[in-house]
């Protein structure tokens, strides 16, 4: 079997980021995992939140972070009440609807549920770490190490039992050749 080489950049899809993955990947020293997305759109409220909590997450030279002011969307406003979405989550979802077929990066459970209701695909920090194995950005061992460091190095809130389950699942993945 021949080596297909590194996985190519995923630049064909609009990517919208909520604050969580930007902050958590920066805390773990892996925000570069986002570089293969091409441009990442960040709603104004999200940008301001990240700037308040972790300015460095917005200063990565290899990331094309685009600050965007989305237009309000009735469907998002209706879901906002149901899922108790914050301003950044609402704006990020509005951006996703503006661009269609967008990928939302969020660690917030309510935002992920709202995204599902809007037929918007969502991924979080944990999914991005696992994706890094498949895309040959990080080895499985490196991802396992990062997963185990989350409680000490990151503000990502995750139940210890769930994190243990994810570590076991990743440990069971085949090595990427």
VEXROTOR-232088 format. One record per residue (C-alpha): x, y, z; residue in three letters. Coordinates in pm, whole numbers, padded with zeros to 5 digits, always signed. Example, Ala and Ser with C-alpha at 12.3 -4.5 7.8 and 13.67 -1.06 7.14 Angstrom:
2
+01230-00450+00780ALA +01367-00106+00714SER 
//
This chain:
177
+00000+00000+00000UNK +00143+00340-00093UNK +00145+00643+00135UNK -00117+00893+00013UNK +00080+01177+00173UNK -00055+01435+00414UNK -00425+01506+00415UNK -00500+01821+00220UNK -00640+02135+00373UNK -01015+02157+00425UNK -01069+02497+00260UNK -01390+02429+00072UNK -01631+02476+00360UNK -01715+02782+00563UNK -01604+02734+00923UNK -01754+02942+01204UNK -01599+02935+01550UNK -01754+02991+01887UNK -01522+03096+02171UNK -01470+02755+02332UNK -01256+02574+02075UNK -01043+02883+02010UNK -00973+02927+02381UNK -00932+02559+02469UNK -00704+02474+02178UNK -00491+02777+02268UNK -00473+02665+02631UNK -00353+02324+02512UNK -00100+02481+02275UNK -00273+02340+01965UNK -00460+02621+01797UNK -00254+02540+01487UNK -00485+02239+01439UNK -00729+02488+01287UNK -00487+02608+01018UNK -00603+02362+00754UNK -00952+02512+00752UNK -00840+02813+00551UNK -01057+03095+00684UNK -01241+03080+01013UNK -01526+03325+01056UNK -01578+03464+01403UNK -01888+03660+01498UNK -01832+03996+01668UNK -01965+03882+02007UNK -01744+03571+01996UNK -01439+03778+01897UNK -01499+04010+02190UNK -01542+03717+02430UNK -01219+03552+02318UNK -01036+03885+02337UNK -01158+03928+02697UNK -01065+03579+02812UNK -00771+03471+02593UNK -00645+03739+02351UNK -00356+03517+02241UNK -00604+03279+02079UNK -00675+03547+01818UNK -00309+03614+01739UNK -00195+03298+01559UNK -00013+03394+01239UNK -00108+03073+01058UNK -00482+03122+01107UNK -00701+03337+00886UNK -00950+03458+01144UNK -01219+03684+00999UNK -01429+03898+01230UNK -01786+03910+01099UNK -02100+04096+01199UNK -02387+03857+01126UNK -02744+03956+01056UNK -03006+03834+01302UNK -03204+03530+01197UNK -03556+03451+01317UNK -03493+03077+01354UNK -03188+03139+01571UNK -03377+03392+01782UNK -03652+03138+01844UNK -03404+02867+01941UNK -03215+03111+02159UNK -03497+03115+02412UNK -03540+02737+02403UNK -03168+02660+02446UNK -03068+02970+02649UNK -02800+03073+02400UNK -02559+03354+02475UNK -02490+03637+02230UNK -02180+03471+02084UNK -02357+03142+02025UNK -02652+03320+01863UNK -02425+03520+01633UNK -02217+03214+01541UNK -02532+03023+01446UNK -02656+03320+01243UNK -02326+03319+01053UNK -02366+02949+00984UNK -02710+03011+00834UNK -02581+03304+00626UNK -02322+03087+00457UNK -02506+02756+00441UNK -02328+02420+00473UNK -02108+02574+00742UNK -01925+02385+01013UNK -01972+02529+01362UNK -01688+02484+01610UNK -01837+02494+01960UNK -01798+02319+02293UNK -02131+02438+02426UNK -02394+02164+02451UNK -02687+02403+02403UNK -02525+02553+02092UNK -02467+02204+01952UNK -02832+02112+02011UNK -02946+02435+01847UNK -02710+02367+01556UNK -02861+02022+01512UNK -03209+02181+01503UNK -03084+02410+01226UNK -02915+02126+01032UNK -02573+02279+01101UNK -02286+02038+01163UNK -02096+02109+01486UNK -01763+01990+01622UNK -01589+02070+01949UNK -01239+02072+02090UNK -01241+01697+02154UNK -01353+01623+01800UNK -01083+01853+01663UNK -00820+01668+01863UNK -00938+01331+01731UNK -00955+01478+01380UNK -00587+01571+01415UNK -00497+01201+01424UNK -00688+01126+01104UNK -00536+01429+00930UNK -00187+01340+01052UNK -00147+01667+01235UNK -00076+01485+01563UNK +00005+01129+01656UNK -00242+00922+01854UNK +00001+00932+02150UNK +00016+01313+02136UNK -00364+01339+02130UNK -00396+01098+02421UNK -00149+01310+02615UNK -00346+01628+02538UNK -00676+01465+02634UNK -00529+01363+02969UNK -00401+01718+03025UNK -00738+01887+02969UNK -00837+01905+03338UNK -00511+02081+03434UNK -00433+02290+03126UNK -00774+02388+02995UNK -01093+02555+03108UNK -01295+02302+02906UNK -01562+02162+03135UNK -01605+01791+03079UNK -01722+01521+03316UNK -01426+01305+03424UNK -01613+00986+03327UNK -01681+01118+02978UNK -01317+01221+02934UNK -01209+00873+03048UNK -01444+00717+02790UNK -01300+00936+02515UNK -00943+00850+02616UNK -01031+00478+02599UNK -01194+00521+02257UNK -00895+00712+02119UNK -00654+00456+02267UNK -00844+00189+02073UNK -00814+00367+01739UNK -00577+00216+01485UNK -00252+00399+01420UNK -00268+00618+01109UNK +00005+00520+00865UNK 
//
